[in-house]
Amino acid sequence: MKRKTAIILIAAMMTGLLAGCTNEDSKQENTTSETAEAAFNVNEIDAQQYVTKLGEYKGLAISASKQEVTDDDVENAIQYMLTNSQETVEVTGRAVQEGDVVNIDFEGKKDGVAFDGGTAQGYDLTIGSGQFIDGFEDGLVGLNVGDTVDLDLTFPENYQNSDLAGAPVVFTVTINKISELKTPELNDEFVKGLGIEGCTTVDEFRKETRNRLEKSAQDTYHSSLQTAAMDALMPNCEVKEDVPAELLDYYRNMITTNIDNNAASYGMSTTDFVSLYYGMDETQYNEQIETSAKESVNQALICMMIAQKENLTVDDQELDKAIEENYASFGYTSAEEYKENGTPEDYRNYLMTVKVLDFLVENATVTEQATE
């Protein structure tokens, strides 16, 4: 449904699984299945049985760009926060305008038959956001609450879902509600309302924003180096096709669980979510899952091999420390609750991967690219 497409990124799947349980509902939904998965520790596998060639992993030539934070960046970030703090105010007595938020029901049909990902009820859409294919949002301008319209549209030729690429379709859309977005004023009162510790004035808020952006830039730079190190290493390594089935299941489940959770957070089925946000039909989605799972397994086995050769481990003390620092971001009220109901072994696996990636970066030859 959306014009822009997305790729299932393996590293993002790992991060998404670990940080995805940010509310009580998702935590309760995932507790049983994820706790069962936690009984399996990927780092207990003997990687030497499966890695037939381990390329030189020290002295990798890698590069990444490091973003310098400017005054404009700070102001843009503040404006972004103000925009995200906008209040939605329902309006009556006028038609839909550019910039409005409309609550709609819609159904998309191709050759008179509804297609996957083309139907939703109570969907909030900002007119002019470019979320939907060309003509959808423009076709709602001028309508009033209660109006229903049939939009004759065509999907882009390069749309990833081949069943819809270049296809003429009809969307039947009903306007349920029209709202305006009102942006708050940047003042000390707004800053105090954010509840940021030690930040009660606009000047303090600007300083805090700069510090946050600089940390984010550093984290992004380091993450780019980690990715570059893995990209440089993998072509020089070889892994058997016959990998442990439980390891393949582990990463397949990790990826699909993350996708399922994201779909549930939007109140959608996984099939509709994948069609809407990734532009894939069920067959394409399943093929991508298998490809991503296999790539994840290969990377994991290579990381295990390096960890074993370099005696890298994540002991219980390190794991406990990480859980203590991060349990709240996983949606838990205490470290003990996370250990009882969360996925500590998954977290250990993640920390082990990070430790290996950091080792690769620390022992690499790094070139900092010029930032545009």
C-alpha positions in Angstrom: 0.0 0.0 0.0 2.8 2.4 0.8 5.1 3.6 -1.9 8.3 3.1 -0.1 9.4 -0.4 0.4 11.5 -2.0 3.2 14.0 -4.8 3.5 14.1 -7.3 6.4 17.4 -6.5 8.0 19.0 -9.2 10.1 20.6 -6.9 12.6 17.4 -4.9 13.0 15.5 -8.1 13.8 17.9 -8.9 16.7 17.6 -5.4 18.1 13.8 -5.4 17.5 13.3 -8.6 19.4 15.3 -7.5 22.4 13.8 -4.0 22.6 10.4 -4.8 21.2 8.6 -5.6 24.5 7.9 -2.1 25.5 4.3 -2.4 26.7 2.4 -4.7 29.0 0.3 -6.3 26.2 3.3 -7.3 24.1 5.1 -8.6 27.2 2.3 -10.9 28.1 1.8 -12.1 24.6 5.5 -13.1 24.2 6.3 -14.5 27.6 5.4 -18.1 26.9 7.0 -18.6 23.5 10.1 -16.5 24.1 10.8 -18.2 27.5 10.7 -21.6 25.7 13.2 -20.3 23.2 15.4 -19.1 26.0 16.2 -22.7 26.9 18.4 -22.8 23.8 21.8 -21.1 23.9 23.2 -20.6 20.4 26.7 -20.1 21.9 26.8 -23.7 23.1 27.1 -25.0 19.5 30.6 -26.0 18.4 31.0 -23.6 15.5 34.1 -25.5 14.2 31.9 -28.3 13.0 30.2 -25.9 10.6 32.6 -23.2 9.7 34.9 -24.6 6.9 36.8 -21.4 6.4 37.4 -18.5 8.8 38.9 -15.6 7.0 41.4 -13.2 8.6 39.3 -11.2 11.0 42.0 -9.0 12.5 43.1 -5.9 10.6 40.0 -5.6 8.5 39.9 -2.4 6.4 36.6 -0.7 7.2 35.2 2.8 7.0 32.2 4.8 8.0 31.1 8.4 8.1 30.7 10.3 11.4 28.0 12.9 11.5 28.9 16.2 13.2 26.0 17.8 15.1 25.2 21.3 14.0 23.0 24.1 15.4 20.6 23.4 12.6 20.5 19.7 13.7 19.6 20.8 17.2 16.8 23.1 16.0 15.4 20.5 13.6 15.4 17.9 16.4 13.5 20.3 18.7 11.0 21.1 15.9 10.6 17.4 15.4 9.8 16.9 19.1 7.3 19.8 18.9 5.7 18.2 15.9 5.5 14.9 17.7 3.8 16.7 20.6 1.1 18.0 18.4 -2.5 17.6 19.7 -5.2 16.3 17.4 -8.3 18.5 17.6 -11.4 17.3 15.9 -13.0 19.9 13.5 -16.5 20.1 12.1 -18.3 22.1 9.5 -15.7 21.9 6.8 -14.2 19.5 4.3 -10.8 17.7 4.3 -7.8 20.0 3.7 -4.1 19.3 3.2 -2.4 18.6 6.5 -5.6 17.3 8.2 -5.7 13.9 10.0 -8.6 11.9 8.7 -10.0 8.8 10.3 -11.1 6.5 7.5 -12.4 3.1 6.6 -11.1 1.7 3.3 -11.2 -1.3 1.1 -9.1 -1.9 -2.0 -10.2 -4.2 -4.8 -8.5 -5.5 -7.9 -10.8 -6.8 -10.6 -13.6 -6.5 -8.0 -11.9 -8.7 -5.4 -10.4 -7.3 -2.2 -6.7 -7.9 -1.9 -4.5 -8.5 1.1 -3.3 -5.4 2.9 -5.8 -3.2 1.2 -8.5 -3.0 3.9 -8.6 -1.3 7.2 -11.1 0.4 9.6 -10.6 3.4 11.8 -7.2 4.2 10.1 -5.7 7.6 10.9 -4.1 9.2 7.8 -2.4 12.6 7.5 -3.2 14.2 4.2 0.0 15.1 2.4 2.2 12.6 4.3 2.7 10.5 1.1 2.0 7.3 3.0 -0.3 5.8 0.4 0.1 5.4 -3.4 -0.3 8.5 -5.7 -3.9 9.8 -5.8 -5.2 8.2 -2.6 -4.6 11.2 -0.3 -5.4 13.8 -2.9 -8.6 12.0 -3.6 -9.9 12.7 -0.1 -9.4 16.5 -0.1 -12.7 18.2 -0.3 -14.7 15.4 1.2 -16.8 15.8 4.4 -17.5 13.5 7.4 -19.7 10.7 6.2 -18.8 10.9 2.6 -17.8 7.8 0.7 -15.7 7.8 -2.5 -14.4 5.3 -5.0 -10.8 6.1 -6.0 -9.6 4.6 -9.3 -5.9 4.3 -8.8 -2.9 2.4 -10.1 -0.1 0.8 -8.2 3.5 1.8 -9.2 5.1 -0.5 -11.9 8.0 -1.2 -9.5 5.8 -2.1 -6.5 7.4 -5.2 -4.8 4.2 -7.2 -4.6 4.1 -8.5 -8.2 0.4 -9.2 -8.0 -0.3 -5.4 -7.6 2.6 -3.9 -9.5 1.2 -1.7 -12.2 -2.4 -2.9 -11.5 -5.5 -0.7 -11.6 -7.4 -0.9 -8.4 -10.4 0.8 -6.7 -10.3 2.0 -3.1 -13.7 2.6 -1.5 -13.0 5.1 1.3 -15.3 6.5 4.0 -14.5 9.6 6.0 -15.2 9.0 9.7 -13.6 12.1 11.3 -11.5 15.1 10.4 -9.0 16.6 12.8 -6.3 19.3 12.8 -2.8 19.1 14.3 -1.9 21.9 16.7 1.8 22.4 17.5 2.7 23.5 21.1 4.8 26.6 21.6 8.4 26.1 22.7 8.7 27.7 26.2 9.7 26.8 29.7 6.3 25.4 30.5 6.5 23.0 27.5 10.0 21.9 28.6 8.9 21.2 32.2 6.1 19.1 30.9 8.5 16.8 29.1 9.7 15.5 32.5 13.4 15.4 31.6 15.6 15.4 34.7 17.6 18.6 35.2 15.9 20.2 32.2 13.3 22.9 33.0 14.2 25.8 30.6 14.4 26.2 26.9 18.2 26.7 27.1 18.7 23.6 29.2 16.5 21.7 26.7 18.7 22.8 23.8 21.8 21.6 25.6 20.2 18.3 26.4 19.1 17.9 22.8 22.6 18.5 21.6 24.1 16.0 24.0 21.5 13.4 22.9 22.2 14.0 19.2 25.9 13.7 19.7 25.5 10.4 21.6 23.2 9.2 18.9 25.7 10.2 16.2 28.5 8.3 18.0 26.3 5.2 18.4 25.4 5.3 14.8 29.0 5.7 13.8 30.0 2.7 15.9 27.1 0.6 14.6 28.2 1.4 11.0 31.7 0.2 11.8 30.3 -3.0 13.2 28.2 -3.6 10.1 31.2 -2.7 7.9 33.4 -5.2 9.8 30.9 -8.0 9.3 30.5 -7.1 5.6 34.3 -7.2 5.2 34.6 -10.5 7.0 31.8 -12.7 5.6 33.0 -12.9 1.9 36.2 -14.5 3.2 34.4 -17.1 5.3 32.6 -20.3 4.4 29.9 -22.2 6.2 28.4 -25.6 5.5 25.0 -25.7 3.9 23.9 -28.3 6.5 23.7 -26.1 9.6 22.0 -27.1 12.9 18.2 -27.1 12.4 17.6 -25.7 15.9 19.9 -22.8 15.1 18.0 -22.1 11.9 14.7 -22.4 13.8 16.0 -20.0 16.4 16.8 -17.2 14.0 13.7 -17.9 11.9 11.5 -17.6 15.0 13.4 -14.5 16.1 12.7 -12.7 12.8 9.0 -13.8 12.5 8.3 -13.0 16.2 9.6 -9.5 15.6 7.4 -9.1 12.5 4.4 -10.5 14.2 4.8 -8.1 17.2 5.1 -5.2 14.8 2.0 -6.2 13.0 0.1 -6.7 16.3 1.2 -3.2 17.5 -0.7 -1.8 14.4 -3.7 -4.1 15.1 -3.1 -5.9 11.8 -2.5 -9.5 10.8 1.0 -10.4 9.7 -0.1 -11.0 6.2 -1.7 -7.6 5.9 1.2 -5.9 7.6 3.8 -7.5 5.3 1.8 -6.5 2.3 1.3 -3.0 3.4 4.7 -2.1 4.8 7.0 -4.4 2.9 5.2 -4.8 -0.4 5.5 -8.6 -0.3 3.0 -11.3 -0.8 3.0 -14.4 1.4 5.4 -16.4 -0.9 7.9 -13.5 -1.1 7.7 -13.0 2.6 8.4 -16.6 3.4 11.3 -16.7 1.0 12.8 -13.6 2.5 12.4 -15.0 6.0 14.4 -18.2 5.0 17.1 -16.1 3.3 17.4 -13.8 6.3 17.5 -16.7 8.8 20.2 -18.5 6.8 22.3 -15.4 6.7 21.8 -14.8 10.4 22.9 -18.4 11.1 26.1 -18.0 9.0 26.9 -14.8 10.8 26.2 -16.3 14.2 28.4 -19.3 13.5 31.3 -17.0 12.3 30.9 -14.9 15.5 30.9 -18.1 17.6 34.1 -19.3 15.9 35.8 -16.0 16.6 34.5 -16.0 20.2 35.9 -19.4 20.8 39.3 -18.6 19.2 39.6 -15.4 21.2 38.1 -16.7 24.5 35.3 -14.1 24.4 32.4 -14.9 26.8 29.5 -13.2 28.5 29.4 -14.5 32.1 26.5 -14.3 34.4 27.8 -11.2 36.1 27.9 -9.3 32.8 24.5 -10.5 31.9 23.0 -9.5 35.2 24.6 -6.0 34.9 23.1 -5.5 31.4 19.7 -6.7 32.6 19.8 -4.4 35.6 20.6 -1.4 33.3 18.0 -2.2 30.6 15.1 -4.2 32.1 12.8 -1.1 32.0 13.3 -0.6 28.3 12.1 -4.2 27.7 8.8 -3.4 29.5 9.6 -5.0 32.9 9.4 -3.5 36.3 12.5 -5.1 37.8 15.5 -7.2 36.7 14.0 -10.1 38.6 10.8 -10.0 36.6 12.8 -10.0 33.4 14.8 -13.0 34.5 11.6 -14.9 35.4 9.5 -13.9 32.4 11.8 -12.5 29.8 14.5 -14.0 27.6 17.9 -13.8 29.4 19.6 -16.3 27.2 18.5 -14.4 24.1 20.0 -11.4 25.7 23.2 -13.2 26.4 23.4 -14.3 22.8 22.9 -10.7 21.7 25.6 -9.4 24.1 28.0 -12.1 22.8 27.4 -10.9 19.2 28.0 -7.3 20.2 31.2 -8.3 22.0 32.5 -10.1 18.9 31.6 -7.1 16.6 33.4 -4.8 19.0 36.4 -7.0 18.9 36.4 -6.8 15.1 36.2 -3.0 15.2 38.9 -2.6 17.8 41.3 -4.7 15.7 40.3 -3.2 12.3 42.0 -0.5 10.3 39.4 2.2 10.4 39.1 5.1 7.9 36.6 7.8 8.7 34.8 9.0 5.7 34.0 12.6 4.9 30.5 13.5 5.9 28.3 15.2 3.4 
